[in-house]
Amino acid sequence: MKSHMTLQASYEEGSASDWIGCNDDVLAVFEFGQSPLDSVDPRHVPVALKQLDSPAKVEVWRSKGPIKTGSWDRLRFAQGELLTMGHIALDLKTTGDMRDCSRMAYDILQSYLQQSPHPWPLKIWNYIPGINAGEGDKELYRQFCLGRSEAVSIDPGDSPPLPAATGIGTALEESCLQVYFLAGALPGLDVENPRQVSAWRYPRLYGPKSPLFSRATIMRMNGSSQFLISGTASILGHQTHHENQVCNQLRESLRNVQSLLEEGHRLMGGAHAQLDGDGILKVYIRHEEDFELIRQTLEAEAPPEIPRVYLKGDICRANLLTEIDGIINVKN
C-alpha cells in the first residue's frame, strides 16, 4: 500500500497482539475466526468468519496518528487525525432479537457520529448470525434490514441514505451481531452500479424494507482517493444470475466490481481505479468445499498481485454462493 493513502489496509501474518500497540498509526486489527465479544482492545476487532486460505492473516488498518481509543455506549472506537474506526457487538442472547439489535446498533452508531470529529460514515460492515434463517419476512436478514431502517428513518428518495456496506452471515450459533465502520471528517462520493438496481430501490419481493447502502463510496481526503466497495455479488438489475454456478457467480461479481470502478472513473472526471496490487479484496464463500474452485477462478480472472483473503460466510440471498468487497486505491 502506498504511504500517502489516508487509509493503509493490508493483510499481515501474525496475531492481533503483534500489531496493537506496536505503532502509533494502527487504527484497527481484524482477527478472523473469533467471536466479536472477545475483543481485548478498542483497536482489536475479532470477526466470526473462518479464514479458508493459509497462512492465517490479520487485516491491519493504519492511518495518521496518534490514535486515541475509547468507548461510547456499547461502541468501541479508535480515532486518528483523519479517520475513525468504530465497532459494535451486541449479544442476541441477552440484548434482543435481530430487529431490535439492528435498530440499537444503528442508533448507537448514529449517536456516536453526531458528536465525533469524523461524523461521516464511509463504509459499514455488518456480520449477521444465521442471515438466511427464517421464512419469508421472518428471515433474519430481512429483520436486520427492518431494524436498520427504523434507526435511520430516512426516505432514500434519489440518494442513498448510507454509504457503502457489506452484509454477510456468520454461523447461526454465533450469538453476536457485529457492526463496524470507517468514518471521516468529510463525506465520501457515493457510487451506484449502472448494471444493478440501487439496493434501496429493490422491489417488495426482497423484504418489507430495502437494504440501505450505496454500491461503493469513494473516500477523498489528504490528496488521495480510495474506493470502498460494498459487498458485490452476482446480481444484474435486482435479480440473482448464475444460480448454482459458483464460478460464474464469481465472474459476474468481478464484472460488477469493474463496472463500479468505471463509474467512479466517470464521476471523478479522469482518475483511474482498477483491480491491481494497490488494494485488498475479501472473498466470502458460502460452502467451504467451493474454496478451491473460487481460488482458481479468481487467480485466472483478477491480477495475482492484489492481496486477498477468503472467508467462509453466508450471502444475503440463499441462492448467492459468493461475494466480494474491497478497498482499491485510485490513481490520479
Secondary structure, DSSP 8 states (H G I E B T S, - for coil): --TTSSSEEEEEES-HHHHTTT-TTEEEEEEETS-GGG--STTEEEE---B-SSS-EEEEEE-SS--EEEEETTEEEEE-SSEEEEEEEEEHHHH--HHHHHHHHHHHHHHHHHTSSS-EEEEEEEEEETTT-SSGGGSHHHHHHHHHHHHH----TTS-SS-EEEEEEE-TT--EEEEEEEEESS--EEE--TTB--GGG--GGG-SS----BSEEEEEETTEEEEEEEEE-SEEBTEE-STT-HHHHHHHHHHHHHHHHHHHHHHHTS-B--SSSSEEEEEEESSGGGHHHHHHHHHHHS-TTS-EEEEE-B-SSTT--EEEEEEEE-B-
